[in-house]
Amino acid sequence: MRSAPHPVHPPLSELMALEAAVRGLSFVARQPLNSVLAGQHGSRLRGRGLDFSELRRYVPGDDLRQVDPRATLRYGKPYVRSYTEERDRPAMIVVDQRMSMYFGSVRAFKCAVAARVAALAAWMAYRAGDRVGGLVFDDDGVRAFKPLRSRDRIRALLAEVARANAALSAQRPEQPAAPGLNAALRGVLAHAPHDFLVCLISDFAGADSDTLRLLRQLSAHNDVVAALVFDPMAQDLPTRGRLVVTQGELQMEIAVGRQRERQPLADFFGGRLRQVAELLRRSQVPLLSIDTADDELAQLRRELGHQTGARA
C-alpha cells in the first residue's frame, strides 16, 4: 500500500517509493481513442529501435516483410534481413516546476502531480531496461541530467524535482524574465539529438508558435509523449460561492455565482486548456491528460491503455 501522497510538496522518499507501483506499465502501450480533452489521439510510440543482425536464407515462418528484394534477385532464392532489438535507449524525463504549476483546487497542486508523474515515468523507463536522465525547469532556470542506467541517477533527478518543488511558495517573488517553456525545450533538443524517449510533464503555460516548432523538431528524431497536467477548475468552474485567488501578497476574492464575473474566468481557463491541447495535437505528439483530482498512477494506466494491472 502506498502512503497518502503529499498534496503540494512530495518528498524524495515518496518519489523513490513509486518504483514498486509501475509494474506492467509501458510507454509503448496503445493509447485510448477517447479522451477528456479534445485533441488527444490514439497513436503508438515507436519503442526501441532495431539493429541489423544478418542477411540469411528464408525459412518457413519468417516475416515476409523482412524479405530483401535485392539479395533475393541476386542469389535467386529468398533472403531475409534479421534484426535484434536495441538493448536500451536513453529516456529524458522533463519536469515543469514553475510558479504556474503552484496551483490546485482539489486533492493536489499541479506541481505535486507533475513530480509524481515524473517519478513514475522515470521508473517505467528504468524497469524497461533504459537509461534514464532528465531535465527540471523552474523560474530560475534549467538543470539537466545525462541518462544513465543507474538508480543513483534517478535519485539525483528526483532529488532535483523535490528541491525545485519545495522552493515553490505563495510568497515567492514573481520573475517576469524567467526562462520559460521554450527555453526548456531548447535544452531538451541539446541533450536529446535523436533516438531518445522524451516525456514532457507540464501545464504548458506560455506555449506559442515557437513551442509548436520546437515540439515538431524534437519529435522528428525522437519518441515524444506529453503529459498535460491541469486542474479540473479549468473545465468546470464553480457556479456559486466565492473564489479566493492569491499570488504572494496579492489576493482577490471573486463571486463566481455572478454570471458576469464567472463567465470571463470560465472562458479564460477553459479556452487556454483547449488551446494547449490543440497545439499538442498539431505537433503530432501523443497527449496524456493528467488532472489534479485523481490518482496519478490510475490515470497513467488509463491513458496508456492499461485498464487493469498490478497495483502497489
Buried (B, 14 or more C-beta within 10 A) or exposed (E): EEEEBBBBBBBBEBBBBBBEBBEBBBBBBEBBEEBBBEBBBEEEBEBBEEEEEEEEEBEEEBEEEEBBEEBBEEEEEBBBBEEEEBEBBBBBBBBBBBBBBBBBBEBBBBBBBBBBBBBBBBBBBBBBEBBBBBBBBBBEEBBBBEBBBEEEBBBBBBBBBBBBBBBBEEEBEEEEEBBBBBEBBBBBBEBBEEBBBBBBBBBBBBBEEBBBEBBBBBBEEBBBBBBBBBBBBBBEBBEEEEBEEEBEEEEEEBEBEEEEEBEEBBEEBBEBBBBBBBBBBEBEBBBBBBBBBBBBBEBBBBBBBBEEEEBE
